[in-house]
Amino acid sequence: MPTDSEPAAPPEGAVLIWTDGGCKPNPGPGGWGAVLSFRGKLRDLSGGDPATTNNRMELTAAAAALEALTRPCRVVLHTDSEYLRNGITRWHSGWVRRKWRNAAGDPVANMDLWQRVLEAAKRHQVEWRWVRGHSGDAMNERADALATAAREAMEREGPTPAPATAAARKPRR
C-alpha cells in the first residue's frame, strides 16, 4: 500500500498532467504551465497574462491542460495548488448548490475559471493529486519552469493571444 511519500501508481492508460501557475508580484504579471504525458510522450503547454493572480494562473493551467485532450480520457492531474485541489475536490459542490456563492454568501472568486475547469473536467475521469511544490518532483518543476518562462516572455513581448477554438490549438490526445 502506498504511503503519502509514495503515491499510488497511475491507472493504466491514463494521461498524466502536472500544472503550475504563478505571478511576480502577486497580483501582477503571471504565467502558467502544464506538462502532459501519455505513453512516454511529453507535451508542454504554457501562457501568460499581464495582470492576474497566482490562483487564476493555477486554474488556467488545469483548464488548458484538460481542454487540450481531444477525447475523453482517464487523467491523473498533479497540482501544487491547495486552492485548486480543495476547490475541485471539496468546495465546488457547495458553490454550485449556493448558485456560485461561498459559505459567507459572497460571489466565489475566480468563478469564470472554476466553471472553465469543471467544464473541461466533465468529459474525463480525473484523479486530482496534490504534490508539494519545489520538493524535487521533476514534472512539477518542469511545469513551474514553463510558467516562469511564460510570465517572463509575456513581460518582454506582451500576452500571447489564446486560440479561438480547440481545433486551432491542434491538441493531441
BADREN-571537 format. One record per residue (C-alpha): chain; residue number from 1; x, y, z. Coordinates in nm, 2 decimals. Each point is the difference from the previous one (the first is absolute). Layout:
% BADREN-571537
{atom A; NUM; {X; Y; Z}}
...
//
This chain:
% BADREN-571537
{atom A; 1; {0.00; 0.00; 0.00}}
{atom A; 2; {0.15; 0.34; -0.10}}
{atom A; 3; {0.07; 0.26; 0.27}}
{atom A; 4; {-0.03; 0.38; -0.03}}
{atom A; 5; {0.36; 0.01; -0.12}}
{atom A; 6; {-0.07; -0.29; -0.25}}
{atom A; 7; {-0.30; 0.09; -0.21}}
{atom A; 8; {-0.21; -0.27; -0.15}}
{atom A; 9; {0.11; -0.11; -0.35}}
{atom A; 10; {-0.21; 0.18; -0.27}}
{atom A; 11; {-0.28; -0.20; -0.16}}
{atom A; 12; {0.11; -0.19; -0.31}}
{atom A; 13; {-0.05; 0.21; -0.31}}
{atom A; 14; {-0.05; 0.33; 0.19}}
{atom A; 15; {0.11; 0.33; -0.13}}
{atom A; 16; {0.23; 0.15; 0.27}}
{atom A; 17; {-0.01; 0.38; 0.04}}
{atom A; 18; {0.20; 0.24; 0.22}}
{atom A; 19; {-0.11; 0.36; 0.03}}
{atom A; 20; {0.14; 0.32; 0.15}}
{atom A; 21; {-0.07; 0.37; 0.00}}
{atom A; 22; {0.13; 0.31; 0.16}}
{atom A; 23; {0.05; 0.37; 0.00}}
{atom A; 24; {0.29; 0.23; 0.09}}
{atom A; 25; {-0.12; 0.20; 0.19}}
{atom A; 26; {-0.34; -0.13; 0.10}}
{atom A; 27; {-0.22; 0.15; -0.14}}
{atom A; 28; {0.20; 0.10; -0.31}}
{atom A; 29; {0.13; -0.16; -0.31}}
{atom A; 30; {-0.05; -0.38; 0.00}}
{atom A; 31; {0.07; -0.32; -0.18}}
{atom A; 32; {-0.13; -0.35; -0.01}}
{atom A; 33; {0.15; -0.33; -0.11}}
{atom A; 34; {-0.12; -0.35; -0.05}}
{atom A; 35; {0.18; -0.33; -0.09}}
{atom A; 36; {-0.20; -0.28; -0.16}}
{atom A; 37; {0.13; -0.35; -0.01}}
{atom A; 38; {-0.15; -0.29; -0.19}}
{atom A; 39; {0.18; -0.33; -0.09}}
{atom A; 40; {0.34; 0.16; 0.05}}
{atom A; 41; {-0.07; 0.31; -0.21}}
{atom A; 42; {0.01; 0.34; 0.16}}
{atom A; 43; {-0.18; 0.32; -0.11}}
{atom A; 44; {0.06; 0.34; 0.16}}
{atom A; 45; {-0.26; 0.28; 0.01}}
{atom A; 46; {0.04; 0.35; 0.14}}
{atom A; 47; {-0.13; 0.35; -0.01}}
{atom A; 48; {0.00; 0.33; 0.18}}
{atom A; 49; {-0.22; 0.29; 0.11}}
{atom A; 50; {0.13; 0.36; 0.07}}
{atom A; 51; {-0.23; 0.06; 0.30}}
{atom A; 52; {-0.12; -0.30; 0.20}}
{atom A; 53; {0.05; -0.20; 0.32}}
{atom A; 54; {0.17; -0.33; 0.10}}
{atom A; 55; {-0.33; -0.17; 0.04}}
{atom A; 56; {-0.13; 0.11; -0.34}}
{atom A; 57; {0.32; -0.14; -0.16}}
{atom A; 58; {-0.04; -0.33; 0.19}}
{atom A; 59; {-0.36; -0.04; -0.12}}
{atom A; 60; {0.09; 0.10; -0.36}}
{atom A; 61; {0.28; -0.26; -0.01}}
{atom A; 62; {-0.24; -0.28; 0.10}}
{atom A; 63; {-0.28; 0.11; -0.24}}
{atom A; 64; {0.24; 0.04; -0.29}}
{atom A; 65; {0.15; -0.34; 0.06}}
{atom A; 66; {-0.34; -0.18; 0.01}}
{atom A; 67; {-0.12; 0.20; -0.30}}
{atom A; 68; {0.30; -0.12; -0.20}}
{atom A; 69; {-0.13; -0.36; 0.02}}
{atom A; 70; {-0.19; -0.08; -0.32}}
{atom A; 71; {-0.21; -0.29; 0.13}}
{atom A; 72; {-0.12; -0.13; 0.34}}
{atom A; 73; {0.30; -0.13; 0.21}}
{atom A; 74; {0.09; -0.14; 0.33}}
{atom A; 75; {0.22; 0.28; 0.15}}
{atom A; 76; {0.22; 0.04; 0.30}}
{atom A; 77; {0.05; 0.37; 0.05}}
{atom A; 78; {0.28; 0.11; 0.24}}
{atom A; 79; {-0.02; 0.35; 0.15}}
{atom A; 80; {0.20; 0.17; 0.27}}
{atom A; 81; {-0.29; 0.24; 0.06}}
{atom A; 82; {-0.21; -0.08; 0.31}}
{atom A; 83; {-0.24; 0.26; -0.13}}
{atom A; 84; {-0.06; -0.20; -0.32}}
{atom A; 85; {0.00; -0.34; 0.18}}
{atom A; 86; {-0.25; 0.11; 0.27}}
{atom A; 87; {-0.22; 0.19; -0.24}}
{atom A; 88; {-0.04; -0.29; -0.23}}
{atom A; 89; {-0.02; -0.28; 0.25}}
{atom A; 90; {-0.18; 0.17; 0.30}}
{atom A; 91; {-0.15; 0.35; -0.06}}
{atom A; 92; {-0.15; 0.01; -0.35}}
{atom A; 93; {-0.31; -0.21; 0.07}}
{atom A; 94; {-0.10; 0.25; 0.27}}
{atom A; 95; {0.06; 0.29; -0.23}}
{atom A; 96; {-0.22; -0.15; -0.27}}
{atom A; 97; {-0.27; -0.08; 0.26}}
{atom A; 98; {0.01; 0.36; 0.12}}
{atom A; 99; {0.00; 0.14; -0.35}}
{atom A; 100; {0.37; 0.09; 0.00}}
{atom A; 101; {0.01; 0.16; 0.34}}
{atom A; 102; {0.25; -0.10; 0.26}}
{atom A; 103; {-0.09; -0.09; 0.36}}
{atom A; 104; {-0.01; 0.37; 0.10}}
{atom A; 105; {-0.25; 0.07; -0.28}}
{atom A; 106; {0.24; 0.19; -0.22}}
{atom A; 107; {0.06; -0.08; -0.36}}
{atom A; 108; {0.27; -0.26; -0.05}}
{atom A; 109; {0.34; 0.15; -0.10}}
{atom A; 110; {0.11; -0.11; -0.35}}
{atom A; 111; {-0.34; -0.15; -0.08}}
{atom A; 112; {0.07; 0.03; -0.37}}
{atom A; 113; {0.31; -0.22; 0.03}}
{atom A; 114; {-0.16; -0.25; 0.24}}
{atom A; 115; {-0.28; -0.04; -0.25}}
{atom A; 116; {0.25; -0.05; -0.28}}
{atom A; 117; {0.19; -0.26; 0.20}}
{atom A; 118; {-0.32; -0.19; 0.09}}
{atom A; 119; {-0.12; 0.01; -0.36}}
{atom A; 120; {0.34; -0.13; -0.13}}
{atom A; 121; {0.01; -0.28; 0.26}}
{atom A; 122; {-0.36; -0.11; -0.06}}
{atom A; 123; {0.08; -0.22; -0.30}}
{atom A; 124; {0.30; -0.17; 0.17}}
{atom A; 125; {0.05; -0.23; 0.30}}
{atom A; 126; {0.24; 0.23; 0.20}}
{atom A; 127; {0.19; -0.10; 0.31}}
{atom A; 128; {0.13; 0.31; 0.17}}
{atom A; 129; {0.34; -0.04; 0.18}}
{atom A; 130; {0.17; 0.26; 0.21}}
{atom A; 131; {0.38; 0.02; -0.01}}
{atom A; 132; {0.22; 0.22; 0.21}}
{atom A; 133; {0.15; 0.28; -0.21}}
{atom A; 134; {0.37; 0.03; -0.03}}
{atom A; 135; {0.06; -0.34; 0.16}}
{atom A; 136; {0.18; -0.18; -0.28}}
{atom A; 137; {-0.29; -0.13; -0.20}}
{atom A; 138; {0.16; 0.03; -0.35}}
{atom A; 139; {-0.32; 0.06; -0.19}}
{atom A; 140; {-0.13; 0.25; 0.25}}
{atom A; 141; {0.33; 0.19; -0.03}}
{atom A; 142; {-0.04; -0.02; -0.38}}
{atom A; 143; {-0.35; 0.15; 0.02}}
{atom A; 144; {0.13; 0.27; 0.23}}
{atom A; 145; {0.28; 0.08; -0.24}}
{atom A; 146; {-0.25; 0.02; -0.29}}
{atom A; 147; {-0.22; 0.24; 0.21}}
{atom A; 148; {0.30; 0.22; 0.09}}
{atom A; 149; {0.12; 0.01; -0.37}}
{atom A; 150; {-0.35; 0.09; -0.12}}
{atom A; 151; {-0.02; 0.28; 0.25}}
{atom A; 152; {0.34; 0.13; -0.09}}
{atom A; 153; {-0.07; -0.02; -0.38}}
{atom A; 154; {-0.33; 0.17; 0.05}}
{atom A; 155; {0.17; 0.28; 0.19}}
{atom A; 156; {0.25; 0.04; -0.28}}
{atom A; 157; {-0.23; -0.05; -0.30}}
{atom A; 158; {-0.36; 0.05; 0.12}}
{atom A; 159; {-0.27; -0.26; 0.05}}
{atom A; 160; {-0.04; -0.28; -0.25}}
{atom A; 161; {-0.35; -0.01; -0.14}}
{atom A; 162; {-0.20; -0.31; 0.09}}
{atom A; 163; {-0.11; -0.22; -0.28}}
{atom A; 164; {-0.36; 0.07; -0.11}}
{atom A; 165; {-0.10; -0.37; 0.00}}
{atom A; 166; {0.11; -0.34; 0.12}}
{atom A; 167; {0.08; -0.08; -0.37}}
{atom A; 168; {0.23; 0.29; -0.02}}
{atom A; 169; {0.22; -0.14; 0.28}}
{atom A; 170; {0.06; -0.32; -0.20}}
{atom A; 171; {-0.02; -0.20; 0.32}}
{atom A; 172; {0.11; -0.36; 0.03}}
{atom A; 173; {-0.18; -0.26; 0.21}}
//
